[in-house]
Amino acid sequence: MRVWPLILLSFVIAGCSSEKPSESSLEPAATPAQGDTASFQSAIDDAIFASLPFNRPQTLEDLQERLGKPLSIKTVQVVNRHTFEKDAMHQLIYPDLTLDLYETTGNREVTLVDVQVTGNQWTLPSRIQIGRTREDVLRVLGKPARESASEWTYDAVEGGYMNTVSFKFEDDKVVSMSWHFDID
């Protein structure tokens, strides 16, 4: 079972705190060894998703009931490659939060595909928040899989799916955090 998207969605539903973690909470539990891929990915998962309450929405309506009405919703029809039915991709835009969800026609269940957080209205229970420094991210997660001057990306493989979390920087501070979850 793919838990990354479900756990992240639970943070969004549960998180509406403006609290920032203290500097001392930025220390990683254990520094992952870059050569030990499983430990490294586990450390990334733990640092971002540790101690999340789990309460998974089943439908788009359930999600909106918990998060409130979005500023906007964009929906496009897509063909399900397994059933050839028309499913839907929804983009829900909230202040400082964008969610991309895949909804299956048959059971109307939603799956999280992409999340972008640009403000601290939606906080993570982890030690990384908008406004933290590049050094804070490095200290907590270690060296990224891919990096440029303005963005770092970390990979985590779960059940054969490649999931990513990316941090965009301006003036060496986190201005955006994005997750992408592969779906089948």
Buried (B, 14 or more C-beta within 10 A) or exposed (E): EBBBBBBBBBBBBBBEEEEBBEEEEBEBEEEBEEEEEEBBBBBBBBBBBEEBEEEBBEBBEBBBEBBEEBEEBEEEEEEEEEEEEEBBBBBBBBEBBBBBBBBBEEEBBBBBBBBBBBBBBBBBBBBBBBEBBBEBBBBBBBEBBEBEEEBBBBBBEBEEBEBBBBBBBEEEBBBBBBBBBBEE
